[in-house]
Amino acid sequence: MTTPPDVSDAPPITAHQTLLVRAFQDVLNEGVAGAAPFGHQQLTAPAFASGADVSGYEPVWSRTPVTAPASPDTQFGALSEKAVSPFFSGAFSLPVRPSVMHLPEEGSAKPYFLQDKSHITGKILSAYDIRQIKNDFPILNQSVNGHKLIWLDNAATTQKPRAVIDATSHFYERDNSNIHRAAHTLAARATDAFEGAREKLRRFIGAREAAEIIFVRGTTEAINLVAQSYGRANIGNGDEILITTIEHHANIVPWQLLAKQTGAVLRIAPVNDKGELLLEQFAALLSGRTKIVAVTHVANALGTINPIEQIIPLAHAYGVPVLVDAAQSSPHLPLNVAALDADFLVLSGHKVYGPTGIGILYGKRALLEAMPPWQGGGHMIRDVTFTHTEFQGLPEKFEAGTPDIAGAVGLGAAVDYLEKIGLPAIAAHEHALLEYATSEFERLPGVRIIGTAAAKASVLSFVVEGHDVTDVAKYLDGYGIAARSGHHCAQPALRRFGVEATVRASFGLYNSFEDVDALVSSLRSLIRH
């Protein structure tokens, strides 16, 4: 194993760096960032801006693979013997026949980038250059209402680094052409750029092949595609669809529509008062009638990290495929769909510092090949007559018409940018911010945090006693702080906690402890007056 350089001459660490040390230790001991496995990008790109060589850090899951022998009793072949999970410590058993359900033991594997504690030093931590990162985002170099802009609305959308802006502009200035269907030079360059972006997204989420990556407009379209293609073909009257209480509307409404179309039943897995999924009750809702599980990885209104590494094997024990909504987790936590054994995963480009109007659907090849096309048009066909159409294979079958080529190129550039910094480093930095902000909020009188799960990512949702949430957000805007107010497209989630709306501060890789201080200071001023 390659270790970082000697850090015996490291300068004393600051109070904020101490919090970052604690964040690393929390991730190590509590498995907060470990709630997701680690994608290929962490093996090929430095996790630290210092340039410390992390190429020798081997993911835990690569040493303890889970094998799933074929079984005639389930669609996916449930585990019939004890196996070590790649995502949490201890062993668990899944039944060959889903008559008796055993929950996986709780816990979390140690993230590979923290296995050598010599990482946790002042010299290495100071390498997360927040000033340089902020400078990478032109939009942050402006004042709003006489104050430096502080963007804390990252759960709604993220700002774009210069690299993404330049990549998109370069495409329109030099390479703009339709793709796949011409012999000229610009068409070849545009096609290469588009398909190159697909390969980057494959690596980003740890998929086995680029053909499993479908470009769509975003998470919402991806979920609708699965509901209308896979769902209409496989879900019928009396069948059940299982989701959770804390889903975004985009992972509720498409399934409601499908249920009305087919006579299926929508089942809802509850959460506790902290916003954590009640895993035993989730397991109890699984049955032979369950045909799909669709679950958020990180809840957009609360920040809760759902234990998808436990949810997926529970569902697979019944032969049920799982769709993971990674819209909120993808900018914060490393992903690896192959290691997770996820059947579908969806994400939006604008949440991962890429353009709007672009996203991806990942699906296992066998599932995608069996699904009928969702939309018809150009490019997704091999041959058309007035009586019959022969469709293309993957991924073209699901990409009718001219796609957002520049958006895909920009999304690829965003993935490059994230890999350059390293998602493990981003996760630790953001966790430190969230921990610091939470501790400061707990000292503010009349402030109630909505969603206090032990495993959270980058979201602080709150209400202030005696103040309308819109008024709070407007007050913060007066200090140049952009935070969102409303129901965040998650009304059932908020109603679980007795509120209709909250103020939501959500952190990104460019936010700093000083940004948190400004937020807390502004709220303190509001409360005083």
C-alpha positions as CSV (number, residue, x, y, z in Angstrom):
1,M,0.0,0.0,0.0
2,T,1.3,3.4,-0.9
3,T,1.2,5.9,1.9
4,P,1.2,9.7,1.8
5,P,4.5,11.6,2.2
6,D,6.0,12.3,5.6
7,V,4.0,14.9,7.4
8,S,6.1,15.3,10.5
9,D,6.7,19.0,9.6
10,A,3.0,19.7,9.2
11,P,1.9,23.0,10.7
12,P,-0.6,23.1,13.6
13,I,-4.1,22.5,12.4
14,T,-6.9,25.0,12.8
15,A,-10.2,24.6,14.6
16,H,-11.9,24.0,11.3
17,Q,-9.3,21.5,10.2
18,T,-9.9,19.7,13.5
19,L,-13.5,19.4,12.5
20,L,-12.4,17.9,9.2
21,V,-10.3,15.4,11.1
22,R,-13.3,14.5,13.2
23,A,-15.3,14.1,10.0
24,F,-12.8,11.6,8.6
25,Q,-12.9,9.8,11.9
26,D,-16.7,9.8,11.9
27,V,-16.7,8.3,8.4
28,L,-14.3,5.7,9.6
29,N,-16.1,4.8,12.8
30,E,-19.8,5.4,11.9
31,G,-19.8,4.7,8.2
32,V,-21.5,7.9,7.1
33,A,-19.7,8.2,3.8
34,G,-19.4,4.4,3.8
35,A,-23.2,4.2,3.1
36,A,-22.2,4.1,-0.6
37,P,-19.5,2.0,-2.2
38,F,-16.7,3.5,-4.1
39,G,-16.6,4.0,-7.8
40,H,-13.7,3.5,-10.3
41,Q,-12.8,7.2,-10.2
42,Q,-11.3,6.9,-6.7
43,L,-8.9,4.3,-8.0
44,T,-7.6,6.3,-10.9
45,A,-7.6,9.9,-9.7
46,P,-5.8,11.4,-6.7
47,A,-8.2,11.9,-3.8
48,F,-6.2,14.8,-2.4
49,A,-5.1,18.0,-4.1
50,S,-1.6,17.5,-2.6
51,G,-1.1,14.8,-5.2
52,A,-0.6,12.0,-2.6
53,D,-0.6,8.7,-4.4
54,V,-3.7,6.8,-3.6
55,S,-3.4,4.3,-6.4
56,G,-2.5,1.5,-3.9
57,Y,-5.6,2.0,-1.8
58,E,-7.7,-1.0,-2.6
59,P,-11.5,-0.8,-2.0
60,V,-12.8,-3.1,0.7
61,W,-15.3,-4.6,-1.7
62,S,-12.6,-5.7,-4.1
63,R,-11.1,-8.0,-1.4
64,T,-14.4,-9.4,-0.2
65,P,-16.7,-9.8,-3.1
66,V,-20.2,-11.0,-2.7
67,T,-21.1,-13.9,-4.9
68,A,-24.7,-14.7,-5.9
69,P,-25.0,-18.3,-7.1
70,A,-27.8,-19.0,-9.5
71,S,-31.0,-20.3,-7.9
72,P,-34.2,-21.5,-9.5
73,D,-36.2,-20.0,-6.6
74,T,-35.6,-16.4,-7.3
75,Q,-35.2,-14.2,-10.3
76,F,-31.8,-12.9,-9.3
77,G,-30.4,-15.9,-7.3
78,A,-30.5,-15.0,-3.6
79,L,-27.5,-15.8,-1.5
80,S,-28.0,-19.2,0.2
81,E,-24.8,-19.1,2.3
82,K,-23.2,-16.6,4.6
83,A,-21.3,-14.0,2.7
84,V,-19.2,-11.0,3.8
85,S,-20.9,-7.8,2.6
86,P,-18.6,-5.3,0.8
87,F,-20.4,-2.5,2.5
88,F,-20.7,-3.3,6.2
89,S,-18.8,-5.5,8.6
90,G,-20.1,-8.9,9.8
91,A,-21.9,-11.6,7.9
92,F,-25.5,-12.0,6.9
93,S,-27.7,-14.6,5.5
94,L,-30.3,-14.3,2.8
95,P,-32.8,-17.2,2.3
96,V,-33.0,-19.2,-0.9
97,R,-36.7,-19.1,-0.4
98,P,-38.2,-15.8,0.8
99,S,-40.3,-17.4,3.5
100,V,-38.1,-16.2,6.3
101,M,-36.4,-12.9,6.2
102,H,-33.1,-12.2,8.0
103,L,-32.0,-8.6,8.2
104,P,-28.4,-7.8,7.4
105,E,-26.4,-6.9,10.5
106,E,-25.8,-3.2,10.8
107,G,-22.4,-1.7,10.4
108,S,-20.2,-0.3,7.7
109,A,-17.0,-1.3,6.0
110,K,-14.2,1.2,6.4
111,P,-13.8,3.5,3.4
112,Y,-10.6,2.5,1.6
113,F,-9.2,6.1,1.7
114,L,-9.3,6.0,5.5
115,Q,-7.7,2.7,6.2
116,D,-4.4,4.3,6.9
117,K,-4.9,6.9,9.6
118,S,-1.7,8.7,8.5
119,H,-4.1,10.4,6.1
120,I,-5.5,12.4,9.0
121,T,-2.9,15.1,9.3
122,G,-2.8,18.9,9.1
123,K,-0.7,18.8,5.9
124,I,-3.0,16.6,4.0
125,L,-6.2,18.2,5.2
126,S,-5.0,21.7,4.3
127,A,-4.6,20.4,0.7
128,Y,-8.4,20.7,0.2
129,D,-8.0,24.2,-1.2
130,I,-11.4,25.8,-0.8
131,R,-10.2,29.1,-2.1
132,Q,-9.0,27.6,-5.4
133,I,-12.2,25.5,-5.7
134,K,-14.3,28.7,-5.2
135,N,-12.3,30.4,-7.9
136,D,-13.2,27.6,-10.3
137,F,-16.8,28.8,-10.2
138,P,-17.2,32.1,-11.9
139,I,-20.8,32.7,-10.6
140,L,-19.5,32.8,-7.1
141,N,-17.4,35.8,-7.8
142,Q,-20.3,38.2,-7.5
143,S,-22.1,40.2,-4.8
144,V,-25.8,39.9,-4.1
145,N,-27.5,42.7,-2.1
146,G,-24.1,44.1,-1.2
147,H,-22.7,40.8,0.1
148,K,-20.5,38.1,-1.4
149,L,-22.8,35.4,-2.9
150,I,-23.0,32.3,-0.7
151,W,-24.7,29.5,-2.6
152,L,-26.4,27.1,-0.1
153,D,-29.1,25.8,-2.6
154,N,-27.0,22.9,-3.9
155,A,-29.7,20.3,-3.4
156,A,-31.8,22.2,-5.9
157,T,-29.0,22.7,-8.4
158,T,-25.2,23.2,-8.2
159,Q,-23.1,25.9,-9.8
160,K,-20.9,25.1,-12.8
161,P,-17.1,25.2,-12.8
162,R,-15.2,26.9,-15.5
163,A,-14.2,23.5,-16.9
164,V,-17.8,22.7,-17.6
165,I,-18.6,26.1,-19.1
166,D,-15.5,25.9,-21.3
167,A,-16.3,22.3,-22.4
168,T,-19.8,23.3,-23.4
169,S,-18.7,26.5,-25.2
170,H,-15.9,24.6,-27.0
171,F,-18.4,22.1,-28.3
172,Y,-20.6,24.8,-29.8
173,E,-17.7,26.8,-31.1
174,R,-15.7,23.9,-32.7
175,D,-17.5,20.6,-32.8
176,N,-21.3,21.3,-33.1
177,S,-23.0,18.7,-35.3
178,N,-25.6,16.0,-35.0
179,I,-24.1,12.6,-34.1
180,H,-23.9,9.1,-35.5
181,R,-25.4,9.8,-38.9
182,A,-22.9,11.6,-41.0
183,A,-19.5,11.0,-42.6
184,H,-18.0,14.5,-42.2
185,T,-15.4,15.5,-39.7
186,L,-17.5,17.6,-37.3
187,A,-20.0,14.7,-37.0
188,A,-17.2,12.4,-36.1
189,R,-15.8,14.8,-33.5
190,A,-19.3,15.4,-32.0
191,T,-20.0,11.6,-31.8
192,D,-16.6,11.0,-30.2
193,A,-17.3,13.7,-27.6
194,F,-20.8,12.4,-26.9
195,E,-19.8,8.7,-26.6
196,G,-16.7,9.8,-24.6
197,A,-19.0,11.4,-22.1
198,R,-21.0,8.1,-21.8
199,E,-17.8,6.3,-21.0
200,K,-17.0,8.8,-18.3
201,L,-20.4,8.3,-16.7
202,R,-19.9,4.6,-16.8
203,R,-16.7,4.9,-14.8
204,F,-18.3,7.5,-12.5
205,I,-20.9,5.0,-11.3
206,G,-19.0,1.8,-11.7
207,A,-21.1,0.3,-14.4
208,R,-19.7,-2.7,-16.4
209,E,-20.3,-1.3,-19.9
210,A,-21.1,1.9,-21.5
211,A,-24.2,0.4,-23.2
212,E,-25.9,0.3,-19.8
213,I,-25.8,4.2,-19.6
214,I,-28.8,5.9,-21.2
215,F,-28.8,9.6,-21.6
216,V,-32.0,11.3,-20.5
217,R,-33.1,14.8,-19.5
218,G,-32.6,14.0,-15.8
219,T,-33.7,12.0,-12.9
220,T,-37.4,12.6,-13.4
221,E,-37.4,11.4,-17.0
222,A,-35.3,8.4,-16.1
223,I,-37.7,7.2,-13.4
224,N,-40.7,7.8,-15.8
225,L,-38.8,5.7,-18.4
226,V,-38.4,2.8,-16.0
227,A,-42.0,3.1,-14.8
228,Q,-43.5,3.2,-18.3
229,S,-41.2,0.7,-20.0
230,Y,-40.2,-1.8,-17.3
231,G,-43.3,-1.2,-15.2
232,R,-45.9,-1.5,-18.0
233,A,-44.3,-4.7,-19.1
234,N,-43.9,-6.4,-15.7
235,I,-46.4,-4.9,-13.2
236,G,-50.1,-5.8,-13.3
237,N,-53.3,-5.7,-11.3
238,G,-52.7,-6.5,-7.6
239,D,-48.9,-6.3,-7.9
240,E,-47.0,-4.0,-5.5
241,I,-44.5,-1.1,-5.8
242,L,-42.5,-0.3,-2.7
243,I,-41.1,3.1,-2.0
244,T,-40.3,5.1,1.2
245,T,-41.9,8.0,3.1
246,I,-39.0,10.4,2.2
247,E,-39.0,10.2,-1.5
248,H,-38.9,13.2,-3.9
249,H,-42.2,13.6,-5.8
250,A,-40.3,12.4,-8.9
251,N,-40.1,9.0,-7.2
252,I,-43.7,9.0,-6.1
253,V,-45.9,10.4,-8.9
254,P,-44.6,8.1,-11.8
255,W,-45.4,5.1,-9.7
256,Q,-48.8,6.5,-8.8
257,L,-49.5,6.9,-12.5
258,L,-48.4,3.4,-13.2
259,A,-50.5,2.0,-10.3
260,K,-53.6,3.7,-11.8
261,Q,-52.8,2.4,-15.2
262,T,-52.3,-1.2,-14.1
263,G,-54.2,-1.7,-10.9
264,A,-51.0,-2.1,-8.9
265,V,-50.7,-1.0,-5.3
266,L,-48.2,1.5,-4.0
267,R,-46.7,0.5,-0.6
268,I,-44.8,3.0,1.6
269,A,-42.0,2.0,4.0
270,P,-42.0,4.3,7.1
271,V,-39.2,6.2,8.8
272,N,-38.6,7.0,12.4
273,D,-38.6,10.4,14.1
274,K,-35.1,11.1,12.9
275,G,-35.9,10.4,9.3
276,E,-34.2,7.0,9.2
277,L,-35.8,4.1,7.3
278,L,-37.3,1.4,9.6
279,L,-35.5,-1.5,7.9
280,E,-37.5,-4.2,9.6
281,Q,-40.8,-2.7,8.5
282,F,-39.4,-2.2,5.0
283,A,-38.5,-5.9,5.0
284,A,-41.9,-6.8,6.2
285,L,-43.5,-5.1,3.2
286,L,-41.6,-7.2,0.8
287,S,-43.5,-10.2,-0.6
288,G,-44.2,-12.2,-3.6
289,R,-46.4,-9.4,-4.8
290,T,-43.6,-6.9,-4.8
291,K,-42.5,-6.2,-8.4
292,I,-40.1,-3.2,-7.9
293,V,-38.5,-1.2,-5.1
294,A,-37.7,2.4,-5.9
295,V,-35.7,4.2,-3.1
296,T,-33.8,7.4,-2.7
297,H,-30.2,7.1,-1.8
298,V,-30.1,10.5,-0.1
299,A,-33.4,12.2,0.8
300,N,-33.5,15.7,-0.7
301,A,-35.6,17.3,2.0
302,L,-33.8,15.7,5.0
303,G,-30.4,14.6,3.9
304,T,-30.9,11.0,5.3
305,I,-28.7,8.4,3.7
306,N,-30.7,5.3,3.1
307,P,-28.9,2.0,3.6
308,I,-29.2,0.8,0.0
309,E,-26.4,-1.7,0.6
310,Q,-28.9,-3.5,2.8
311,I,-32.1,-2.7,0.9
312,I,-30.8,-4.2,-2.3
313,P,-30.1,-7.7,-1.0
314,L,-33.3,-7.7,0.9
315,A,-35.3,-7.0,-2.3
316,H,-33.2,-9.4,-4.3
317,A,-34.1,-12.2,-1.9
318,Y,-37.6,-11.9,-3.4
319,G,-36.4,-11.5,-6.9
320,V,-37.3,-7.9,-6.9
321,P,-35.3,-5.3,-8.8
322,V,-34.3,-2.1,-7.1
323,L,-34.1,1.4,-8.6
324,V,-31.8,3.8,-6.7
325,D,-32.5,7.5,-7.0
326,A,-29.0,8.9,-6.8
327,A,-29.9,12.5,-7.7
328,Q,-28.8,13.8,-4.2
329,S,-26.1,11.2,-3.4
330,S,-24.1,11.4,-6.7
331,P,-22.4,14.8,-5.9
332,H,-21.5,13.8,-2.4
333,L,-20.8,10.0,-2.2
334,P,-18.8,7.6,-4.4
335,L,-21.0,5.1,-6.3
336,N,-20.5,1.7,-7.7
337,V,-23.5,0.1,-9.2
338,A,-21.8,-3.2,-10.0
339,A,-20.6,-3.7,-6.4
340,L,-24.0,-2.6,-5.0
341,D,-25.8,-4.9,-7.5
342,A,-28.2,-2.1,-8.2
343,D,-30.6,-2.9,-11.0
344,F,-31.4,0.7,-12.0
345,L,-29.8,4.0,-10.9
346,V,-30.7,7.5,-12.0
347,L,-29.0,10.9,-11.6
348,S,-29.2,14.4,-12.9
349,G,-26.3,16.4,-14.4
350,H,-27.1,19.7,-12.8
351,K,-26.8,18.1,-9.3
352,V,-23.2,17.1,-10.1
353,Y,-22.0,20.5,-11.3
354,G,-23.0,19.7,-14.9
355,P,-25.5,21.4,-17.2
356,T,-29.3,21.3,-16.8
357,G,-31.4,19.1,-19.0
358,I,-29.1,16.1,-19.0
359,G,-28.9,13.0,-16.8
360,I,-28.5,9.3,-17.0
361,L,-30.4,6.1,-16.4
362,Y,-28.3,3.1,-15.6
363,G,-29.8,-0.3,-16.0
364,K,-28.4,-3.8,-16.0
365,R,-28.1,-5.0,-19.6
366,A,-30.4,-8.0,-19.2
367,L,-33.2,-5.7,-17.9
368,L,-32.7,-3.0,-20.5
369,E,-32.7,-5.5,-23.4
370,A,-35.9,-7.0,-22.2
371,M,-37.7,-3.6,-21.9
372,P,-39.7,-2.2,-24.8
373,P,-38.8,1.3,-26.1
374,W,-40.4,4.2,-24.4
375,Q,-40.4,6.8,-27.1
376,G,-40.2,6.4,-30.9
377,G,-38.3,8.4,-33.4
378,G,-35.0,8.8,-35.2
379,H,-31.8,7.1,-34.2
380,M,-33.4,4.4,-32.1
381,I,-34.4,2.4,-35.2
382,R,-32.6,-0.1,-37.6
383,D,-35.3,-0.3,-40.2
384,V,-38.8,1.2,-40.6
385,T,-41.7,0.2,-42.9
386,F,-45.3,1.2,-42.6
387,T,-46.1,-2.1,-41.0
388,H,-43.0,-2.9,-38.8
389,T,-40.1,-1.2,-37.1
390,E,-36.9,-2.9,-36.1
391,F,-35.2,-1.2,-33.1
392,Q,-31.6,-0.6,-32.4
393,G,-29.9,-2.3,-29.5
394,L,-28.5,-0.6,-26.3
395,P,-28.2,2.2,-25.6
396,E,-29.8,3.7,-28.8
397,K,-33.1,1.9,-28.2
398,F,-33.9,4.4,-25.5
399,E,-32.4,7.5,-27.1
400,A,-34.9,8.6,-29.7
401,G,-34.3,11.9,-31.5
402,T,-31.4,14.3,-31.2
403,P,-30.1,14.2,-27.7
404,D,-28.6,17.1,-25.6
405,I,-25.1,16.6,-27.1
406,A,-23.5,19.6,-25.5
407,G,-25.2,18.8,-22.2
408,A,-23.6,15.3,-22.3
409,V,-20.2,16.8,-23.1
410,G,-20.6,19.2,-20.2
411,L,-21.7,16.4,-17.9
412,G,-18.6,14.5,-18.8
413,A,-16.5,17.6,-18.0
414,A,-18.2,17.8,-14.6
415,V,-17.3,14.2,-13.9
416,D,-13.7,14.9,-14.8
417,Y,-13.8,17.9,-12.3
418,L,-15.2,15.8,-9.5
419,E,-12.6,13.0,-10.1
420,K,-9.8,15.6,-10.0
421,I,-10.7,16.6,-6.5
422,G,-11.8,13.1,-5.4
423,L,-15.2,12.2,-4.0
424,P,-13.8,10.8,-0.8
425,A,-12.2,14.2,-0.1
426,I,-15.4,16.0,-1.0
427,A,-17.5,13.7,1.2
428,A,-15.2,14.3,4.2
429,H,-15.2,18.1,3.7
430,E,-19.0,18.3,3.4
431,H,-19.5,16.0,6.3
432,A,-17.4,18.3,8.4
433,L,-19.4,21.3,7.2
434,L,-22.7,19.5,8.1
435,E,-21.4,18.6,11.5
436,Y,-20.2,22.1,12.3
437,A,-23.5,23.7,11.0
438,T,-25.6,21.2,13.0
439,S,-23.7,22.0,16.2
440,E,-24.1,25.8,15.6
441,F,-27.8,25.4,14.8
442,E,-28.4,23.5,18.1
443,R,-27.3,26.7,19.9
444,L,-29.8,28.9,18.1
445,P,-33.0,29.5,20.1
446,G,-36.3,28.6,18.3
447,V,-34.6,26.7,15.5
448,R,-35.8,23.2,14.8
449,I,-33.8,20.9,12.5
450,I,-36.0,18.6,10.4
451,G,-34.3,15.3,9.8
452,T,-31.6,14.3,12.3
453,A,-30.5,10.9,11.0
454,A,-27.2,9.6,12.1
455,A,-26.2,9.2,8.5
456,K,-26.8,12.4,6.6
457,A,-25.3,14.1,3.6
458,S,-25.1,17.9,3.1
459,V,-28.7,18.9,3.9
460,L,-29.8,21.0,6.8
461,S,-33.5,21.5,6.7
462,F,-35.0,23.7,9.5
463,V,-37.8,26.0,10.7
464,V,-37.5,29.1,12.9
465,E,-40.2,29.6,15.5
466,G,-42.4,32.6,14.8
467,H,-41.1,33.1,11.2
468,D,-42.5,32.0,7.9
469,V,-40.0,29.9,5.9
470,T,-40.3,32.3,2.9
471,D,-39.5,35.3,5.1
472,V,-36.5,33.5,6.5
473,A,-35.2,32.8,3.1
474,K,-35.8,36.4,2.0
475,Y,-33.9,37.6,5.1
476,L,-31.0,35.4,4.3
477,D,-31.0,36.6,0.7
478,G,-30.5,40.1,2.1
479,Y,-27.1,38.9,3.2
480,G,-26.3,37.3,-0.1
481,I,-27.1,33.8,1.2
482,A,-29.1,31.6,-1.3
483,A,-31.1,29.0,0.6
484,R,-34.4,27.4,-0.5
485,S,-37.8,27.6,1.2
486,G,-40.8,25.4,0.5
487,H,-41.7,21.8,0.4
488,H,-38.7,20.8,-1.8
489,C,-40.9,18.5,-3.9
490,A,-41.2,16.2,-0.9
491,Q,-44.5,17.0,0.8
492,P,-45.2,13.5,2.3
493,A,-41.7,13.6,3.8
494,L,-42.2,16.9,5.5
495,R,-45.7,16.1,6.6
496,R,-44.2,13.1,8.4
497,F,-42.6,15.7,10.7
498,G,-45.7,17.9,11.1
499,V,-44.5,20.7,8.8
500,E,-45.6,21.8,5.3
501,A,-42.4,23.7,4.4
502,T,-38.8,24.3,5.7
503,V,-35.8,26.4,4.9
504,R,-33.1,24.2,3.4
505,A,-29.4,25.0,3.5
506,S,-27.5,22.4,1.4
507,F,-23.8,22.3,1.0
508,G,-21.5,21.7,-1.9
509,L,-17.9,21.1,-2.5
510,Y,-17.2,24.9,-2.7
511,N,-18.8,25.8,0.6
512,S,-16.6,26.8,3.5
513,F,-16.8,27.0,7.3
514,E,-17.0,30.8,6.8
515,D,-20.2,30.3,4.7
516,V,-21.7,28.4,7.7
517,D,-20.6,31.2,10.0
518,A,-22.4,33.7,7.8
519,L,-25.5,31.6,7.7
520,V,-25.6,31.2,11.5
521,S,-24.8,34.9,12.1
522,S,-27.7,36.0,9.8
523,L,-30.1,33.6,11.6
524,R,-29.0,34.9,14.9
525,S,-29.7,38.5,13.8
526,L,-33.1,37.4,12.5
527,I,-34.0,35.8,15.8
528,R,-32.9,38.8,17.8
529,H,-35.1,41.1,15.8
